[in-house]
């Protein structure tokens, strides 16, 4: 599936994901945030909690999935994430059949956009300046923590 | 990488993963369990907690990862799981660079053995009767919960 184009609504929801990332940064954590949207409403928010909860599998997307709770399906859901998804989060999106993913940026971490797209997920890449700036600042300040979070698998 | 053969140690650790699965079954949850082993010792145990914690991303493998806590790397780790890993857990294994996965069974759910193997993970499939029996019983008793957990992506 070819990459999509962000709508004005996408830009608004990315601000909410960025707010999640910023909250994590301010708490000393990894600044990746996510929100999930269905029918124009946010059904879950989350951010990386590796530091906050000592939990390596709590990335922005998985924390958001946890906070959205149990659901019968995800066929109408869009996942917004400030950073291109790692392989764990890519697998999560595919396993639960989330059909659309809006990504803040892929400059600091390429992630798995092509893999998602090949498997039928509509991917929108925003190249969002605020997301790029926050993640760049974090990687410069805390390369140790970034390397640990991504387990060296860039 | 070709499929590996289980060692006597693998068979012992699979009993621990099965005990986790059974504990989840007895609590009314999805009976998939996992343990992680390094240098011959268990460093984490876990099981699916969809029901127990209302958390859809808490599968056996991810709960085990959470319980093992923060680690600099996983280069000496083996993941034991009673059921062949779904795409989320497959992505988790790949993202964190876990080099070896021992799987109880793939009869009730095929999972992603070939994908793991293609990406360089040593996979051992045990065809364990106890794992097959427990999962079969659960799927027969709770098809609704099984379908929800796997989000229809069998």
Contacts between the chains, C-beta under 8 A, distances in Angstrom:
chain1	res1	chain2	res2	distance
A	50	B	70	6.5
A	54	B	69	5.2
A	54	B	70	5.4
A	55	B	66	4.9
A	55	B	69	7.8
A	56	B	65	5.9
A	56	B	66	7.3
A	56	B	68	7.9
A	56	B	69	7.4
A	56	B	70	5.8
A	56	B	71	7.0
A	56	B	96	7.1
A	57	B	57	7.6
A	57	B	62	4.7
A	57	B	65	4.7
A	57	B	66	5.5
A	57	B	92	6.2
A	58	B	66	7.4
A	62	B	57	4.7
A	62	B	62	7.6
A	65	B	56	5.9
A	65	B	57	4.7
A	66	B	55	4.9
A	66	B	56	7.3
A	66	B	57	5.5
A	66	B	58	7.4
A	68	B	56	7.9
A	69	B	54	5.2
A	69	B	55	7.8
A	69	B	56	7.4
A	70	B	50	6.5
A	70	B	54	5.3
A	70	B	55	8.0
A	70	B	56	5.7
A	70	B	148	6.9
A	71	B	56	7.0
A	72	B	148	6.1
A	73	B	151	6.4
A	73	B	152	6.8
A	74	B	151	6.8
A	86	B	91	7.7
A	86	B	95	5.0
A	87	B	91	4.3
A	87	B	92	7.7
A	87	B	94	4.7
A	87	B	95	4.0
A	88	B	88	7.0
A	88	B	91	4.5
A	88	B	92	4.3
A	88	B	94	7.9
A	88	B	95	4.3
A	88	B	96	7.5
A	89	B	91	7.2
A	90	B	91	5.5
A	91	B	86	7.7
A	91	B	87	4.3
A	91	B	88	4.6
A	91	B	89	7.2
A	91	B	90	5.5
A	91	B	91	2.3
A	91	B	92	6.7
A	91	B	94	7.8
A	92	B	57	6.2
A	92	B	87	7.7
A	92	B	88	4.3
A	92	B	91	6.7
A	94	B	87	4.7
A	94	B	88	7.9
A	94	B	91	7.8
A	94	B	153	7.6
A	95	B	86	5.0
A	95	B	87	4.0
A	95	B	88	4.3
A	95	B	150	7.7
A	95	B	151	6.4
A	95	B	153	5.7
A	96	B	56	7.1
A	96	B	88	7.5
A	96	B	151	4.7
A	96	B	153	7.4
A	97	B	151	5.5
A	97	B	152	6.9
A	97	B	153	5.9
A	148	B	70	6.9
A	148	B	72	6.1
A	150	B	95	7.8
A	151	B	73	6.4
A	151	B	74	6.8
A	151	B	95	6.4
A	151	B	96	4.6
A	151	B	97	5.5
A	152	B	73	6.8
A	152	B	97	6.9
A	153	B	94	7.6
A	153	B	95	5.7
A	153	B	96	7.4
A	153	B	97	5.9
